Amino acid sequence: MEGQREILRHVFDAALKAVAPDAALLRHVRLDGAGRGELVADGRRWNLADRRVRVLGAGKGVAPMAQALEDMLGERLDQGFVVVKYDHGLPLKRICQAEAGHPVPDEAGVRATGRMLEMARTSTERDLLICLLTGGASALTPAPAPGLSLADLRQTTQLLLDCGATIHELNAVRKHLSAFSGGQLARAAGRATVLSVIVSDVVGDPLDVIASGPTAPDASSFDDCREILERFGLESRLPSAVRDYLRAGLAGRAPETPKPGDPLFGRVRNILAATNRQALDAAARAAEARGYIPYVLTDRLTGEARQKAVELAAEARRRAEAPGQGGKGLCLLAGGETTVTIQGRGRGGRNQEMALAAALELEGQPRVCALFAGTDGTDGPTDAAGGFAFSDSVARMGGREAARALLAENNSNAALALSGDLLITGPTRTNVMDLAVLLVDRP
Ligand SMILES: O=C(O)C(=O)CO
């Protein structure tokens, strides 16, 4: 018989399968007709007889999408170039593939982004440029604006991360120091038609923030960057070239990113192909097939990881005590991305921290268990995707005091290693943020 751990894992795997980027692409894009055929994407058609098809892409999950397009288009695909995180590549036949640094951008990323901008700039009215974008793309596509260096971008990103800037704030600044992000790839493509297929790793799925929105109108401005940097007190700590460039932007001497309503977006179509909500819905179906009544609580889970875990575990305990549940029990599901305010010197990630905090909450509650995991297979600077929490996890960590001490040190990886509750998947090549799965078994 399947135990709690196997059921949790099964539900998570079903969610991952539903947001596999290649399958997501194939749900939205297909080839129709014989001969040169027509490309159909969400109801729009492009006759390929008189068009060249080029593919660009960036992100952790782009390699399977590129493979799917190669298989679909065969010789109709003229050329392509994609960049993925190190160790996230797959064999490709026609599309060139580079691997580059993530989360810290590197020179390989600069070279790859230069190649993609070049391909966009040399595209013409005859070209259909298919852009594949998934989470991780912001770091993989460093294209320093004129006068800036890679080191300037890295330093500015780190300063913002250290202050706890949100992804919206971080990407507003990144877009304004870039020649690629914030709609600028679409602008570089001149009169070519642009079709972007996007996998969302941002809460709420904002197209201008996911992957720093290379083909989306940018809602942020140089003025927003000034406000963000002032609010964090970072102005004086920025590299001087960045300070000068942002001042030039504010004075109208550096180009703004293209904004909503810009006519250039008339030839751009952005398709949201996979989201956290889709993963949650698939998880719900998988739980139901195992006899559990599923409840999707939210796809916008944010906030301090340990606190959110305690809230979710408390909700599961409350429901465990309530009478009247049917089937085998309940499955509570939540998705999003929490944060960890680091206080200690241990190793872990937001999902592992959630699992550790939930384990403390669920101690001695054999009817409730949980899994917290990142859909990309990576949680913090560790090789785990996340972790499980069972009623006896804390005992396996050496008891309550030991578990609490590990949590205080943000040492969730060590805690879950002790209890044997780490989830290790390796790179999943997709990324729709994190999932929390909690099972409440019937008495
Ligand atoms: O992961 C990235 O590239 C982002 O900035 C959010 O999609």
The ligand as a MOL file (V3000), in Angstrom:
LIG
                    3D

  0  0  0     0  0            999 V3000
M  V30 BEGIN CTAB
M  V30 COUNTS 7 6 0 0 0
M  V30 BEGIN ATOM
M  V30 1 O 13.7450 34.1220 -13.0280 0
M  V30 2 C 13.7650 35.1410 -13.7350 0
M  V30 3 O 14.3420 35.2580 -14.7870 0
M  V30 4 C 13.0020 36.2850 -13.2710 0
M  V30 5 O 13.4760 37.3530 -13.1730 0
M  V30 6 C 11.5830 36.0270 -13.0410 0
M  V30 7 O 11.0690 35.2940 -14.0870 0
M  V30 END ATOM
M  V30 BEGIN BOND
M  V30 1 2 1 2
M  V30 2 1 2 3
M  V30 3 1 2 4
M  V30 4 2 4 5
M  V30 5 1 4 6
M  V30 6 1 6 7
M  V30 END BOND
M  V30 END CTAB
M  END
